[in-house]
Amino acid sequence: AQTVTQSQPEMSVQEAETVTLSCTYDTSESDYYLFWYKQPPSRQMILVIRQEAYKQQNATENRFSVNFQKAAKSFSLKISDSQLGDAAMYFCAYQSYNTDKLIFGTGTRLQVFP
Amino acid sequence: GAVVSQHPSWVICKSGTSVKIECRSLDFQATTMFWYRQFPKQSLMLMATSNEGSKATYEQGVEKDKFLINHASLTLSTLTVTSAHPEDSSFYICSALTTGTSGGRSTDTQYFGPGTRLTVL
């Protein structure tokens, strides 16, 4: 069975600085998808970024980028130029190629200080 | 695009009553929707997969008779918590799956509703 691990329960960053959130996963599959979702205090889950395992190129979405290391089974999220609105819980998630179910990590709470 | 709504956003009910939560995809059709449960300061736990026109698939340990799921149209799935008890109090979140392909690859992605906070007294 696949598992997703987020080893940082909490992280903090100064406004305008850069922060990296870690995620590792375990799978025997060769084809899959990885996601980062953001859950602000409103508790609305928001898709941040999506990565296909077969693509070598790291996904980017504006200030958000990932460092996908398939051999190491690592999928970290980098937030550049952090903003106060980035404060939220961030969940890493795994999806097998053959199923649309998501397996979530335990989350990392990000605080952004002015 | 890919907006999902849930109703109600919060509900308080008495023990023993049933509560229905609606999940709608507003700007796309969703053959598949998912229902999750989230306890305070915890991650999302998948309860079931809802498929339009067929029976839902429940995860291990989830009581089918307690959490009734109906996916009657391509834009609406409902979760009914039957004979609710205080231990059913939780935050329930649905998601709807957008489907498609690009370059021969799946682009399936889940988009989430805003959640429903259920409190059973």
Interface residues (C-beta under 8 A of the other chain):
Chain A: Y33 F35 Y37 S42 R43 Q44 M45 I46 L47 R50 E52 Y54 F91 Q95 Y97 D100 K101 L102 F104 G105 T106 G107
Chain B: T32 F34 Q38 Q42 S43 L44 L46 T49 F91 I93 S95 L97 R105 S106 D108 T109 Q110 Y111 F112 G113 P114 G115
